[in-house]
Amino acid sequence: MSQQFQHDVLVIGSGAAGLSLALNLPAHLRVAVLSKGELANGSTFWAQGGVAAVLDDTDTVQSHVEDTLNAGGGLCHEDAVRFTVEHSREAIEWLIEQGVPFTRDEQANGDDSGFEFHLTREGGHSHRRIIHAADATGAAIFTALLEQARRRPNIELLEQRVAVDLITERRLGLNGQRCLGAYVLDRNSGEVDTFGARFTVLATGGAAKVYLYTSNPDGACGDGIAMAWRAGCRVANLEFNQFHPTCLYHPQAKSFLITEALRGEGALLRLPNGERFMPRFDEREELAPRDIVARAIDHEMKRLGIDCVYLDITHKPAEFIKTHFPTVYERCLGFGIDITRQPIPVVPAAHYTCGGVMVDEQGHTDVPGLYAIGETSFTGLHGANRMASNSLLECFVYGRAAAADIIAQLQQIGMPSTLPCWDASQVTDSDEDVIIAHNWDELRRFMWDYVGIVRTSKRLQRAAHRVRMLLDEIDEFYSNYKVSRDLIELRNLALVAELMIRSAMQRKESRGLHYTLDYPQPLSDARDTVLDPTVSRH
Ligand SMILES: Cc1cc2nc3c(=O)[nH]c(=O)nc-3n(C[C@H](O)[C@H](O)[C@H](O)COP(=O)(O)OP(=O)(O)OC[C@H]3O[C@@H](n4cnc5c(N)ncnc54)[C@H](O)[C@@H]3O)c2cc1C
């Protein structure tokens, strides 16, 4: 039997964004935080480097703003960048209050300000401003926030609940546009329950799983973007997908990043015949910026029709490798690759979704009562290329801002009345799950081949044709069979893929992470790609 629930705030997603929002709400509100798998399943847990913030006395808001604008290829919204950076210090102070064990170092920052945490530097940042917990910052943050949430009786943490679609007044044929909650599959019972809420928050993470190779965990399927689009929200800049150049290529290694520090210490990229290729692409060779290295690898893989290239550090002493890269060494050895003697097979992997659901500074989407925060949103912060460690910061700043906005509106918004149950009367159990598995593979492969790091108009047209066929097939399947997590994710992934392809086709230039051989130069006028479902074909 499906069930009806009512909460003041329904938060879909238990990562950095969702937990920050929930913890910033007052204790008298009933809050549900959903995760479609275990609570730790999002990208947050896997973040390594840290969080960018202006913390050092020698650093300034202006400098962080300028660095972000420089990385963003002319497309950052300066007001969103300034808003985020201006709130960075208080976001970090809040995290420290929550008990996040950031790495301490009283001397390392070279000042006498009394600031006791170690700050590191990353690509694009002109100052040391990355606060971190060793090389496992995401796990440290997630663990601390989860512990706090578990102590709060008003916060219900619900695992294995997959939001299927939002419930809006428009969907129910009522007057008005407001979001009233969501239909949610309970994976334990197999039933779709109805969650009514005064406020609904999408904190569902990114969509990098749309590509064959990704550094992201399995759930990064763009569910929030797809649900928001179906509910009538505009989305923006979905053509900008950030790729990490070196992810381990091995059938059993799902998403293991090989740190850039290896190249920093002299590792060389080679073709299967041992030939180096980076000198042909950039005078900085293996130390060129991330997008250039990823593009060069992609070019060689496509030119030669090879599955991977190789990262070779065997010329360094074995002892040096083992002490500098113990995690990479152990992990690769586990897959039968001794990196002191063998080159590492690597491919670039989709890493971060810069575009998403359009929101303002409080996380409002186009649908009243519906917020989007974290990687699923488009705030204007990242522009055409995300600067390292700005993404977690965005989760905290906007999570807290959206919570404040909800608090300010509490008086005006009541609980929705009883909502209609999910109608499963027309569907049966699927006897052809092979279709889901097949379509899933096909989609991710053609997105990789045709909408990946280097694009052409012809490849994008091919992808557009294929995704339309898949969408038709998936829609038919969805109308006839009971929903499952795989089907829900495939349906969302295919929709988000289509939105990415359309966005990429609209951009007649190369800018930031969008590179097309047909328009290799940027246009003089930098504009966002905004798609509006109210004027769309779907
Ligand atoms: C390997 C790796 C390293 C990274 N390193 C850094 C770094 O050092 N610094 C930095 O700033 N950024 C880093 N990033 C990016 C950063 O981690 C993410 O952008 C950020 O964690 C996103 O947080 P989020 O809360 O938006 O989403 P996530 O943490 O991805 O959480 C999404 C949540 O939504 C839930 N969900 C999704 N769909 C549904 C649905 N339909 N129903 C119910 N629940 C759903 C998931 O179960 C999950 O709980 C890294 C990313 C990766 C993958």
The ligand as an SDF file (V2000), in Angstrom:
LIG
                    3D

 53 58  0  0  0  0  0  0  0  0999 V2000
   35.5780   12.5510   -7.0620 C   0  0  0  0  0  0  0  0  0  0  0  0
   35.0860   13.9580   -6.8310 C   0  0  0  0  0  0  0  0  0  0  0  0
   35.9090   14.8960   -6.2240 C   0  0  0  0  0  0  0  0  0  0  0  0
   35.4450   16.2170   -6.0110 C   0  0  0  0  0  0  0  0  0  0  0  0
   36.2540   17.1110   -5.3270 N   0  0  0  0  0  0  0  0  0  0  0  0
   35.7530   18.3510   -5.0370 C   0  0  0  0  0  0  0  0  0  0  0  0
   36.5040   19.2640   -4.2290 C   0  0  0  0  0  0  0  0  0  0  0  0
   37.5950   18.9540   -3.7580 O   0  0  0  0  0  0  0  0  0  0  0  0
   35.9640   20.4940   -3.9790 N   0  0  0  0  0  0  0  0  0  0  0  0
   34.7500   20.8860   -4.4680 C   0  0  0  0  0  0  0  0  0  0  0  0
   34.3060   22.0150   -4.2120 O   0  0  0  0  0  0  0  0  0  0  0  0
   34.0170   20.0310   -5.2220 N   0  0  0  0  0  0  0  0  0  0  0  0
   34.4780   18.7790   -5.4970 C   0  0  0  0  0  0  0  0  0  0  0  0
   33.7170   17.9240   -6.2400 N   0  0  0  0  0  0  0  0  0  0  0  0
   32.3460   18.3400   -6.6230 C   0  0  0  0  0  0  0  0  0  0  0  0
   31.4500   18.3210   -5.3870 C   0  0  0  0  0  0  0  0  0  0  0  0
   31.7750   17.1940   -4.6060 O   0  0  0  0  0  0  0  0  0  0  0  0
   29.9610   18.2540   -5.7740 C   0  0  0  0  0  0  0  0  0  0  0  0
   29.6680   19.2810   -6.6850 O   0  0  0  0  0  0  0  0  0  0  0  0
   29.0780   18.4240   -4.5320 C   0  0  0  0  0  0  0  0  0  0  0  0
   29.4380   17.4830   -3.5480 O   0  0  0  0  0  0  0  0  0  0  0  0
   27.6040   18.2590   -4.8990 C   0  0  0  0  0  0  0  0  0  0  0  0
   26.8560   18.2440   -3.7110 O   0  0  0  0  0  0  0  0  0  0  0  0
   25.2630   18.1590   -3.7810 P   0  0  0  0  0  0  0  0  0  0  0  0
   24.7790   18.2240   -2.3800 O   0  0  0  0  0  0  0  0  0  0  0  0
   24.7670   19.1390   -4.7660 O   0  0  0  0  0  0  0  0  0  0  0  0
   24.9810   16.7100   -4.4120 O   0  0  0  0  0  0  0  0  0  0  0  0
   25.4910   15.2650   -3.9900 P   0  0  0  0  0  0  0  0  0  0  0  0
   26.5040   15.2730   -2.9170 O   0  0  0  0  0  0  0  0  0  0  0  0
   25.8580   14.5760   -5.2650 O   0  0  0  0  0  0  0  0  0  0  0  0
   24.1840   14.5880   -3.3810 O   0  0  0  0  0  0  0  0  0  0  0  0
   23.0750   14.2890   -4.1780 C   0  0  0  0  0  0  0  0  0  0  0  0
   22.0210   13.6450   -3.3000 C   0  0  0  0  0  0  0  0  0  0  0  0
   20.7920   13.6030   -4.0040 O   0  0  0  0  0  0  0  0  0  0  0  0
   20.2150   12.3170   -3.8750 C   0  0  0  0  0  0  0  0  0  0  0  0
   19.3330   12.1200   -5.0220 N   0  0  0  0  0  0  0  0  0  0  0  0
   19.6040   12.3090   -6.3400 C   0  0  0  0  0  0  0  0  0  0  0  0
   18.5150   12.0460   -7.0810 N   0  0  0  0  0  0  0  0  0  0  0  0
   17.5400   11.6810   -6.2180 C   0  0  0  0  0  0  0  0  0  0  0  0
   16.1930   11.2790   -6.3680 C   0  0  0  0  0  0  0  0  0  0  0  0
   15.6100   11.1740   -7.5730 N   0  0  0  0  0  0  0  0  0  0  0  0
   15.4830   10.9590   -5.2650 N   0  0  0  0  0  0  0  0  0  0  0  0
   16.0420   11.0310   -4.0260 C   0  0  0  0  0  0  0  0  0  0  0  0
   17.3210   11.4160   -3.8290 N   0  0  0  0  0  0  0  0  0  0  0  0
   18.0510   11.7320   -4.9100 C   0  0  0  0  0  0  0  0  0  0  0  0
   21.3950   11.3880   -3.7960 C   0  0  0  0  0  0  0  0  0  0  0  0
   21.0290   10.1410   -3.2450 O   0  0  0  0  0  0  0  0  0  0  0  0
   22.3080   12.2080   -2.8820 C   0  0  0  0  0  0  0  0  0  0  0  0
   21.8970   12.0360   -1.5490 O   0  0  0  0  0  0  0  0  0  0  0  0
   34.1600   16.5980   -6.4560 C   0  0  0  0  0  0  0  0  0  0  0  0
   33.3420   15.6630   -7.0740 C   0  0  0  0  0  0  0  0  0  0  0  0
   33.7800   14.3590   -7.2520 C   0  0  0  0  0  0  0  0  0  0  0  0
   32.8630   13.3670   -7.9040 C   0  0  0  0  0  0  0  0  0  0  0  0
  1  2  1  0
  2  3  1  0
  2 52  2  0
  3  4  2  0
  4  5  1  0
  4 50  1  0
  5  6  2  0
  6  7  1  0
  6 13  1  0
  7  8  2  0
  7  9  1  0
  9 10  1  0
 10 11  2  0
 10 12  1  0
 12 13  2  0
 13 14  1  0
 14 15  1  0
 14 50  1  0
 15 16  1  0
 16 17  1  0
 16 18  1  0
 18 19  1  0
 18 20  1  0
 20 21  1  0
 20 22  1  0
 22 23  1  0
 23 24  1  0
 24 25  2  0
 24 26  1  0
 24 27  1  0
 27 28  1  0
 28 29  2  0
 28 30  1  0
 28 31  1  0
 31 32  1  0
 32 33  1  0
 33 34  1  0
 33 48  1  0
 34 35  1  0
 35 36  1  0
 35 46  1  0
 36 37  1  0
 36 45  1  0
 37 38  2  0
 38 39  1  0
 39 40  1  0
 39 45  2  0
 40 41  1  0
 40 42  2  0
 42 43  1  0
 43 44  2  0
 44 45  1  0
 46 47  1  0
 46 48  1  0
 48 49  1  0
 50 51  2  0
 51 52  1  0
 52 53  1  0
M  END
$$$$
